[in-house]
Amino acid sequence: MDNFFKKLKCYKKIKPDFILSKEKEIEDLVKETQEYRDKNFSDLNKNQPYFIKRLNRLLI
């Protein structure tokens, strides 16, 4: 259990590559979400980890 919390603390300390305001980040994410819906299935599978990473960064 202690290891879990240590990893969690380390995870929260990771800083994004670039820092944008939350509003700008959300606007970009909404725009990407709309583009994401228009793509075909193979493109979605390639971009899914990146998309989830950005979404998680907003939630933290």
mmCIF file of the N, C-alpha and C atoms, coordinates in Angstrom:
data_MODEL
# 
_entry.id   MODEL 
# 
loop_
_atom_site.group_PDB 
_atom_site.id 
_atom_site.type_symbol 
_atom_site.label_atom_id 
_atom_site.label_alt_id 
_atom_site.label_comp_id 
_atom_site.label_asym_id 
_atom_site.label_entity_id 
_atom_site.label_seq_id 
_atom_site.pdbx_PDB_ins_code 
_atom_site.Cartn_x 
_atom_site.Cartn_y 
_atom_site.Cartn_z 
_atom_site.occupancy 
_atom_site.B_iso_or_equiv 
_atom_site.pdbx_formal_charge 
_atom_site.auth_seq_id 
_atom_site.auth_comp_id 
_atom_site.auth_asym_id 
_atom_site.auth_atom_id 
_atom_site.pdbx_PDB_model_num 
ATOM 1   N N  . MET A 1 1  ? 0.821   -1.193 0.000   1.00 0.00 ? 1  MET A N  1 
ATOM 2   C CA . MET A 1 1  ? 0.000   0.000  0.000   1.00 0.00 ? 1  MET A CA 1 
ATOM 3   C C  . MET A 1 1  ? 0.868   1.260  0.000   1.00 0.00 ? 1  MET A C  1 
ATOM 4   N N  . ASP A 1 2  ? 1.967   1.227  0.757   1.00 0.00 ? 2  ASP A N  1 
ATOM 5   C CA . ASP A 1 2  ? 2.853   2.392  0.794   1.00 0.00 ? 2  ASP A CA 1 
ATOM 6   C C  . ASP A 1 2  ? 3.446   2.686  -0.577  1.00 0.00 ? 2  ASP A C  1 
ATOM 7   N N  . ASN A 1 3  ? 3.798   1.638  -1.298  1.00 0.00 ? 3  ASN A N  1 
ATOM 8   C CA . ASN A 1 3  ? 4.355   1.832  -2.637  1.00 0.00 ? 3  ASN A CA 1 
ATOM 9   C C  . ASN A 1 3  ? 3.367   2.533  -3.553  1.00 0.00 ? 3  ASN A C  1 
ATOM 10  N N  . PHE A 1 4  ? 2.117   2.177  -3.402  1.00 0.00 ? 4  PHE A N  1 
ATOM 11  C CA . PHE A 1 4  ? 1.086   2.804  -4.225  1.00 0.00 ? 4  PHE A CA 1 
ATOM 12  C C  . PHE A 1 4  ? 1.066   4.317  -4.002  1.00 0.00 ? 4  PHE A C  1 
ATOM 13  N N  . PHE A 1 5  ? 1.105   4.740  -2.737  1.00 0.00 ? 5  PHE A N  1 
ATOM 14  C CA . PHE A 1 5  ? 1.063   6.173  -2.436  1.00 0.00 ? 5  PHE A CA 1 
ATOM 15  C C  . PHE A 1 5  ? 2.342   6.877  -2.874  1.00 0.00 ? 5  PHE A C  1 
ATOM 16  N N  . LYS A 1 6  ? 3.479   6.198  -2.771  1.00 0.00 ? 6  LYS A N  1 
ATOM 17  C CA . LYS A 1 6  ? 4.732   6.792  -3.246  1.00 0.00 ? 6  LYS A CA 1 
ATOM 18  C C  . LYS A 1 6  ? 4.664   7.017  -4.747  1.00 0.00 ? 6  LYS A C  1 
ATOM 19  N N  . LYS A 1 7  ? 4.163   6.030  -5.475  1.00 0.00 ? 7  LYS A N  1 
ATOM 20  C CA . LYS A 1 7  ? 4.032   6.174  -6.927  1.00 0.00 ? 7  LYS A CA 1 
ATOM 21  C C  . LYS A 1 7  ? 3.044   7.278  -7.267  1.00 0.00 ? 7  LYS A C  1 
ATOM 22  N N  . LEU A 1 8  ? 1.972   7.352  -6.508  1.00 0.00 ? 8  LEU A N  1 
ATOM 23  C CA . LEU A 1 8  ? 0.967   8.379  -6.741  1.00 0.00 ? 8  LEU A CA 1 
ATOM 24  C C  . LEU A 1 8  ? 1.561   9.772  -6.530  1.00 0.00 ? 8  LEU A C  1 
ATOM 25  N N  . LYS A 1 9  ? 2.356   9.944  -5.483  1.00 0.00 ? 9  LYS A N  1 
ATOM 26  C CA . LYS A 1 9  ? 3.003   11.235 -5.229  1.00 0.00 ? 9  LYS A CA 1 
ATOM 27  C C  . LYS A 1 9  ? 3.959   11.582 -6.356  1.00 0.00 ? 9  LYS A C  1 
ATOM 28  N N  . CYS A 1 10 ? 4.723   10.609 -6.820  1.00 0.00 ? 10 CYS A N  1 
ATOM 29  C CA . CYS A 1 10 ? 5.651   10.846 -7.926  1.00 0.00 ? 10 CYS A CA 1 
ATOM 30  C C  . CYS A 1 10 ? 4.881   11.229 -9.183  1.00 0.00 ? 10 CYS A C  1 
ATOM 31  N N  . TYR A 1 11 ? 3.771   10.562 -9.407  1.00 0.00 ? 11 TYR A N  1 
ATOM 32  C CA . TYR A 1 11 ? 2.972   10.836 -10.599 1.00 0.00 ? 11 TYR A CA 1 
ATOM 33  C C  . TYR A 1 11 ? 2.453   12.267 -10.589 1.00 0.00 ? 11 TYR A C  1 
ATOM 34  N N  . LYS A 1 12 ? 2.003   12.741 -9.446  1.00 0.00 ? 12 LYS A N  1 
ATOM 35  C CA . LYS A 1 12 ? 1.460   14.096 -9.368  1.00 0.00 ? 12 LYS A CA 1 
ATOM 36  C C  . LYS A 1 12 ? 2.540   15.160 -9.524  1.00 0.00 ? 12 LYS A C  1 
ATOM 37  N N  . LYS A 1 13 ? 3.796   14.814 -9.241  1.00 0.00 ? 13 LYS A N  1 
ATOM 38  C CA . LYS A 1 13 ? 4.873   15.790 -9.355  1.00 0.00 ? 13 LYS A CA 1 
ATOM 39  C C  . LYS A 1 13 ? 5.333   15.986 -10.791 1.00 0.00 ? 13 LYS A C  1 
ATOM 40  N N  . ILE A 1 14 ? 4.944   15.083 -11.679 1.00 0.00 ? 14 ILE A N  1 
ATOM 41  C CA . ILE A 1 14 ? 5.352   15.204 -13.080 1.00 0.00 ? 14 ILE A CA 1 
ATOM 42  C C  . ILE A 1 14 ? 4.718   16.460 -13.667 1.00 0.00 ? 14 ILE A C  1 
ATOM 43  N N  . LYS A 1 15 ? 5.548   17.287 -14.264 1.00 0.00 ? 15 LYS A N  1 
ATOM 44  C CA . LYS A 1 15 ? 5.041   18.517 -14.853 1.00 0.00 ? 15 LYS A CA 1 
ATOM 45  C C  . LYS A 1 15 ? 4.848   18.308 -16.351 1.00 0.00 ? 15 LYS A C  1 
ATOM 46  N N  . PRO A 1 16 ? 3.857   18.952 -16.923 1.00 0.00 ? 16 PRO A N  1 
ATOM 47  C CA . PRO A 1 16 ? 3.642   18.809 -18.363 1.00 0.00 ? 16 PRO A CA 1 
ATOM 48  C C  . PRO A 1 16 ? 4.794   19.435 -19.145 1.00 0.00 ? 16 PRO A C  1 
ATOM 49  N N  . ASP A 1 17 ? 4.926   19.038 -20.401 1.00 0.00 ? 17 ASP A N  1 
ATOM 50  C CA . ASP A 1 17 ? 5.978   19.574 -21.256 1.00 0.00 ? 17 ASP A CA 1 
ATOM 51  C C  . ASP A 1 17 ? 5.817   21.076 -21.455 1.00 0.00 ? 17 ASP A C  1 
ATOM 52  N N  . PHE A 1 18 ? 4.621   21.505 -21.549 1.00 0.00 ? 18 PHE A N  1 
ATOM 53  C CA . PHE A 1 18 ? 4.346   22.931 -21.673 1.00 0.00 ? 18 PHE A CA 1 
ATOM 54  C C  . PHE A 1 18 ? 3.147   23.250 -20.792 1.00 0.00 ? 18 PHE A C  1 
ATOM 55  N N  . ILE A 1 19 ? 3.110   24.442 -20.294 1.00 0.00 ? 19 ILE A N  1 
ATOM 56  C CA . ILE A 1 19 ? 2.026   24.819 -19.384 1.00 0.00 ? 19 ILE A CA 1 
ATOM 57  C C  . ILE A 1 19 ? 1.168   25.884 -20.068 1.00 0.00 ? 19 ILE A C  1 
ATOM 58  N N  . LEU A 1 20 ? -0.085  25.563 -20.223 1.00 0.00 ? 20 LEU A N  1 
ATOM 59  C CA . LEU A 1 20 ? -1.039  26.512 -20.787 1.00 0.00 ? 20 LEU A CA 1 
ATOM 60  C C  . LEU A 1 20 ? -2.066  26.847 -19.715 1.00 0.00 ? 20 LEU A C  1 
ATOM 61  N N  . SER A 1 21 ? -2.768  27.907 -19.941 1.00 0.00 ? 21 SER A N  1 
ATOM 62  C CA . SER A 1 21 ? -3.848  28.198 -19.006 1.00 0.00 ? 21 SER A CA 1 
ATOM 63  C C  . SER A 1 21 ? -4.903  27.104 -19.143 1.00 0.00 ? 21 SER A C  1 
ATOM 64  N N  . LYS A 1 22 ? -5.634  26.870 -18.088 1.00 0.00 ? 22 LYS A N  1 
ATOM 65  C CA . LYS A 1 22 ? -6.655  25.814 -18.110 1.00 0.00 ? 22 LYS A CA 1 
ATOM 66  C C  . LYS A 1 22 ? -7.696  26.079 -19.196 1.00 0.00 ? 22 LYS A C  1 
ATOM 67  N N  . GLU A 1 23 ? -8.076  27.336 -19.372 1.00 0.00 ? 23 GLU A N  1 
ATOM 68  C CA . GLU A 1 23 ? -9.084  27.655 -20.384 1.00 0.00 ? 23 GLU A CA 1 
ATOM 69  C C  . GLU A 1 23 ? -8.578  27.314 -21.777 1.00 0.00 ? 23 GLU A C  1 
ATOM 70  N N  . LYS A 1 24 ? -7.337  27.693 -22.055 1.00 0.00 ? 24 LYS A N  1 
ATOM 71  C CA . LYS A 1 24 ? -6.751  27.410 -23.366 1.00 0.00 ? 24 LYS A CA 1 
ATOM 72  C C  . LYS A 1 24 ? -6.623  25.902 -23.570 1.00 0.00 ? 24 LYS A C  1 
ATOM 73  N N  . GLU A 1 25 ? -6.190  25.214 -22.547 1.00 0.00 ? 25 GLU A N  1 
ATOM 74  C CA . GLU A 1 25 ? -6.043  23.764 -22.620 1.00 0.00 ? 25 GLU A CA 1 
ATOM 75  C C  . GLU A 1 25 ? -7.398  23.103 -22.883 1.00 0.00 ? 25 GLU A C  1 
ATOM 76  N N  . ILE A 1 26 ? -8.435  23.562 -22.210 1.00 0.00 ? 26 ILE A N  1 
ATOM 77  C CA . ILE A 1 26 ? -9.776  22.996 -22.396 1.00 0.00 ? 26 ILE A CA 1 
ATOM 78  C C  . ILE A 1 26 ? -10.295 23.295 -23.800 1.00 0.00 ? 26 ILE A C  1 
ATOM 79  N N  . GLU A 1 27 ? -10.071 24.513 -24.286 1.00 0.00 ? 27 GLU A N  1 
ATOM 80  C CA . GLU A 1 27 ? -10.500 24.857 -25.643 1.00 0.00 ? 27 GLU A CA 1 
ATOM 81  C C  . GLU A 1 27 ? -9.818  23.959 -26.666 1.00 0.00 ? 27 GLU A C  1 
ATOM 82  N N  . ASP A 1 28 ? -8.518  23.763 -26.504 1.00 0.00 ? 28 ASP A N  1 
ATOM 83  C CA . ASP A 1 28 ? -7.779  22.896 -27.421 1.00 0.00 ? 28 ASP A CA 1 
ATOM 84  C C  . ASP A 1 28 ? -8.285  21.466 -27.347 1.00 0.00 ? 28 ASP A C  1 
ATOM 85  N N  . LEU A 1 29 ? -8.569  21.018 -26.158 1.00 0.00 ? 29 LEU A N  1 
ATOM 86  C CA . LEU A 1 29 ? -9.054  19.651 -25.974 1.00 0.00 ? 29 LEU A CA 1 
ATOM 87  C C  . LEU A 1 29 ? -10.430 19.468 -26.619 1.00 0.00 ? 29 LEU A C  1 
ATOM 88  N N  . VAL A 1 30 ? -11.286 20.472 -26.497 1.00 0.00 ? 30 VAL A N  1 
ATOM 89  C CA . VAL A 1 30 ? -12.612 20.404 -27.123 1.00 0.00 ? 30 VAL A CA 1 
ATOM 90  C C  . VAL A 1 30 ? -12.464 20.356 -28.641 1.00 0.00 ? 30 VAL A C  1 
ATOM 91  N N  . LYS A 1 31 ? -11.583 21.195 -29.169 1.00 0.00 ? 31 LYS A N  1 
ATOM 92  C CA . LYS A 1 31 ? -11.359 21.204 -30.612 1.00 0.00 ? 31 LYS A CA 1 
ATOM 93  C C  . LYS A 1 31 ? -10.811 19.856 -31.083 1.00 0.00 ? 31 LYS A C  1 
ATOM 94  N N  . GLU A 1 32 ? -9.862  19.313 -30.344 1.00 0.00 ? 32 GLU A N  1 
ATOM 95  C CA . GLU A 1 32 ? -9.311  18.009 -30.697 1.00 0.00 ? 32 GLU A CA 1 
ATOM 96  C C  . GLU A 1 32 ? -10.361 16.917 -30.578 1.00 0.00 ? 32 GLU A C  1 
ATOM 97  N N  . THR A 1 33 ? -11.253 17.042 -29.612 1.00 0.00 ? 33 THR A N  1 
ATOM 98  C CA . THR A 1 33 ? -12.316 16.047 -29.449 1.00 0.00 ? 33 THR A CA 1 
ATOM 99  C C  . THR A 1 33 ? -13.227 16.053 -30.666 1.00 0.00 ? 33 THR A C  1 
ATOM 100 N N  . GLN A 1 34 ? -13.526 17.229 -31.171 1.00 0.00 ? 34 GLN A N  1 
ATOM 101 C CA . GLN A 1 34 ? -14.367 17.316 -32.367 1.00 0.00 ? 34 GLN A CA 1 
ATOM 102 C C  . GLN A 1 34 ? -13.648 16.719 -33.575 1.00 0.00 ? 34 GLN A C  1 
ATOM 103 N N  . GLU A 1 35 ? -12.349 16.986 -33.702 1.00 0.00 ? 35 GLU A N  1 
ATOM 104 C CA . GLU A 1 35 ? -11.572 16.393 -34.786 1.00 0.00 ? 35 GLU A CA 1 
ATOM 105 C C  . GLU A 1 35 ? -11.457 14.883 -34.590 1.00 0.00 ? 35 GLU A C  1 
ATOM 106 N N  . TYR A 1 36 ? -11.338 14.487 -33.347 1.00 0.00 ? 36 TYR A N  1 
ATOM 107 C CA . TYR A 1 36 ? -11.200 13.072 -32.976 1.00 0.00 ? 36 TYR A CA 1 
ATOM 108 C C  . TYR A 1 36 ? -12.418 12.275 -33.436 1.00 0.00 ? 36 TYR A C  1 
ATOM 109 N N  . ARG A 1 37 ? -13.583 12.870 -33.334 1.00 0.00 ? 37 ARG A N  1 
ATOM 110 C CA . ARG A 1 37 ? -14.821 12.193 -33.750 1.00 0.00 ? 37 ARG A CA 1 
ATOM 111 C C  . ARG A 1 37 ? -14.881 11.997 -35.259 1.00 0.00 ? 37 ARG A C  1 
ATOM 112 N N  . ASP A 1 38 ? -14.225 12.878 -36.004 1.00 0.00 ? 38 ASP A N  1 
ATOM 113 C CA . ASP A 1 38 ? -14.283 12.815 -37.463 1.00 0.00 ? 38 ASP A CA 1 
ATOM 114 C C  . ASP A 1 38 ? -13.285 11.826 -38.060 1.00 0.00 ? 38 ASP A C  1 
ATOM 115 N N  . LYS A 1 39 ? -12.334 11.373 -37.275 1.00 0.00 ? 39 LYS A N  1 
ATOM 116 C CA . LYS A 1 39 ? -11.291 10.492 -37.805 1.00 0.00 ? 39 LYS A CA 1 
ATOM 117 C C  . LYS A 1 39 ? -11.785 9.056  -37.920 1.00 0.00 ? 39 LYS A C  1 
ATOM 118 N N  . ASN A 1 40 ? -11.075 8.290  -38.755 1.00 0.00 ? 40 ASN A N  1 
ATOM 119 C CA . ASN A 1 40 ? -11.457 6.881  -38.860 1.00 0.00 ? 40 ASN A CA 1 
ATOM 120 C C  . ASN A 1 40 ? -10.880 6.086  -37.691 1.00 0.00 ? 40 ASN A C  1 
ATOM 121 N N  . PHE A 1 41 ? -11.296 4.860  -37.572 1.00 0.00 ? 41 PHE A N  1 
ATOM 122 C CA . PHE A 1 41 ? -10.988 4.054  -36.388 1.00 0.00 ? 41 PHE A CA 1 
ATOM 123 C C  . PHE A 1 41 ? -9.490  3.796  -36.202 1.00 0.00 ? 41 PHE A C  1 
ATOM 124 N N  . SER A 1 42 ? -8.748  3.570  -37.270 1.00 0.00 ? 42 SER A N  1 
ATOM 125 C CA . SER A 1 42 ? -7.311  3.290  -37.138 1.00 0.00 ? 42 SER A CA 1 
ATOM 126 C C  . SER A 1 42 ? -6.552  4.507  -36.603 1.00 0.00 ? 42 SER A C  1 
ATOM 127 N N  . ASP A 1 43 ? -6.946  5.691  -37.028 1.00 0.00 ? 43 ASP A N  1 
ATOM 128 C CA . ASP A 1 43 ? -6.313  6.907  -36.507 1.00 0.00 ? 43 ASP A CA 1 
ATOM 129 C C  . ASP A 1 43 ? -6.633  7.105  -35.028 1.00 0.00 ? 43 ASP A C  1 
ATOM 130 N N  . LEU A 1 44 ? -7.824  6.737  -34.625 1.00 0.00 ? 44 LEU A N  1 
ATOM 131 C CA . LEU A 1 44 ? -8.204  6.878  -33.220 1.00 0.00 ? 44 LEU A CA 1 
ATOM 132 C C  . LEU A 1 44 ? -7.335  6.002  -32.330 1.00 0.00 ? 44 LEU A C  1 
ATOM 133 N N  . ASN A 1 45 ? -7.057  4.802  -32.765 1.00 0.00 ? 45 ASN A N  1 
ATOM 134 C CA . ASN A 1 45 ? -6.230  3.901  -31.965 1.00 0.00 ? 45 ASN A CA 1 
ATOM 135 C C  . ASN A 1 45 ? -4.816  4.442  -31.790 1.00 0.00 ? 45 ASN A C  1 
ATOM 136 N N  . LYS A 1 46 ? -4.285  5.093  -32.809 1.00 0.00 ? 46 LYS A N  1 
ATOM 137 C CA . LYS A 1 46 ? -2.934  5.668  -32.707 1.00 0.00 ? 46 LYS A CA 1 
ATOM 138 C C  . LYS A 1 46 ? -2.896  6.838  -31.736 1.00 0.00 ? 46 LYS A C  1 
ATOM 139 N N  . ASN A 1 47 ? -3.916  7.664  -31.765 1.00 0.00 ? 47 ASN A N  1 
ATOM 140 C CA . ASN A 1 47 ? -3.917  8.904  -30.983 1.00 0.00 ? 47 ASN A CA 1 
ATOM 141 C C  . ASN A 1 47 ? -4.537  8.769  -29.602 1.00 0.00 ? 47 ASN A C  1 
ATOM 142 N N  . GLN A 1 48 ? -5.112  7.642  -29.305 1.00 0.00 ? 48 GLN A N  1 
ATOM 143 C CA . GLN A 1 48 ? -5.821  7.485  -28.034 1.00 0.00 ? 48 GLN A CA 1 
ATOM 144 C C  . GLN A 1 48 ? -4.937  7.705  -26.805 1.00 0.00 ? 48 GLN A C  1 
ATOM 145 N N  . PRO A 1 49 ? -3.712  7.150  -26.724 1.00 0.00 ? 49 PRO A N  1 
ATOM 146 C CA . PRO A 1 49 ? -2.897  7.383  -25.521 1.00 0.00 ? 49 PRO A CA 1 
ATOM 147 C C  . PRO A 1 49 ? -2.591  8.870  -25.293 1.00 0.00 ? 49 PRO A C  1 
ATOM 148 N N  . TYR A 1 50 ? -2.308  9.589  -26.372 1.00 0.00 ? 50 TYR A N  1 
ATOM 149 C CA . TYR A 1 50 ? -2.017  11.013 -26.246 1.00 0.00 ? 50 TYR A CA 1 
ATOM 150 C C  . TYR A 1 50 ? -3.247  11.772 -25.743 1.00 0.00 ? 50 TYR A C  1 
ATOM 151 N N  . PHE A 1 51 ? -4.391  11.442 -26.310 1.00 0.00 ? 51 PHE A N  1 
ATOM 152 C CA . PHE A 1 51 ? -5.635  12.100 -25.930 1.00 0.00 ? 51 PHE A CA 1 
ATOM 153 C C  . PHE A 1 51 ? -5.954  11.846 -24.457 1.00 0.00 ? 51 PHE A C  1 
ATOM 154 N N  . ILE A 1 52 ? -5.807  10.615 -24.023 1.00 0.00 ? 52 ILE A N  1 
ATOM 155 C CA . ILE A 1 52 ? -6.088  10.258 -22.625 1.00 0.00 ? 52 ILE A CA 1 
ATOM 156 C C  . ILE A 1 52 ? -5.101  10.945 -21.690 1.00 0.00 ? 52 ILE A C  1 
ATOM 157 N N  . LYS A 1 53 ? -3.849  11.053 -22.110 1.00 0.00 ? 53 LYS A N  1 
ATOM 158 C CA . LYS A 1 53 ? -2.830  11.718 -21.290 1.00 0.00 ? 53 LYS A CA 1 
ATOM 159 C C  . LYS A 1 53 ? -3.203  13.188 -21.060 1.00 0.00 ? 53 LYS A C  1 
ATOM 160 N N  . ARG A 1 54 ? -3.645  13.861 -22.112 1.00 0.00 ? 54 ARG A N  1 
ATOM 161 C CA . ARG A 1 54 ? -4.039  15.270 -21.971 1.00 0.00 ? 54 ARG A CA 1 
ATOM 162 C C  . ARG A 1 54 ? -5.270  15.412 -21.093 1.00 0.00 ? 54 ARG A C  1 
ATOM 163 N N  . LEU A 1 55 ? -6.208  14.504 -21.249 1.00 0.00 ? 55 LEU A N  1 
ATOM 164 C CA . LEU A 1 55 ? -7.414  14.553 -20.433 1.00 0.00 ? 55 LEU A CA 1 
ATOM 165 C C  . LEU A 1 55 ? -7.082  14.327 -18.960 1.00 0.00 ? 55 LEU A C  1 
ATOM 166 N N  . ASN A 1 56 ? -6.210  13.387 -18.680 1.00 0.00 ? 56 ASN A N  1 
ATOM 167 C CA . ASN A 1 56 ? -5.802  13.122 -17.297 1.00 0.00 ? 56 ASN A CA 1 
ATOM 168 C C  . ASN A 1 56 ? -5.089  14.316 -16.686 1.00 0.00 ? 56 ASN A C  1 
ATOM 169 N N  . ARG A 1 57 ? -4.288  14.999 -17.488 1.00 0.00 ? 57 ARG A N  1 
ATOM 170 C CA . ARG A 1 57 ? -3.563  16.158 -16.972 1.00 0.00 ? 57 ARG A CA 1 
ATOM 171 C C  . ARG A 1 57 ? -4.540  17.252 -16.542 1.00 0.00 ? 57 ARG A C  1 
ATOM 172 N N  . LEU A 1 58 ? -5.639  17.387 -17.250 1.00 0.00 ? 58 LEU A N  1 
ATOM 173 C CA . LEU A 1 58 ? -6.644  18.383 -16.863 1.00 0.00 ? 58 LEU A CA 1 
ATOM 174 C C  . LEU A 1 58 ? -7.368  17.986 -15.586 1.00 0.00 ? 58 LEU A C  1 
ATOM 175 N N  . LEU A 1 59 ? -7.529  16.705 -15.378 1.00 0.00 ? 59 LEU A N  1 
ATOM 176 C CA . LEU A 1 59 ? -8.272  16.237 -14.212 1.00 0.00 ? 59 LEU A CA 1 
ATOM 177 C C  . LEU A 1 59 ? -7.458  16.287 -12.931 1.00 0.00 ? 59 LEU A C  1 
ATOM 178 N N  . ILE A 1 60 ? -6.143  16.287 -13.042 1.00 0.00 ? 60 ILE A N  1 
ATOM 179 C CA . ILE A 1 60 ? -5.291  16.280 -11.836 1.00 0.00 ? 60 ILE A CA 1 
ATOM 180 C C  . ILE A 1 60 ? -5.253  17.660 -11.219 1.00 0.00 ? 60 ILE A C  1 
# 
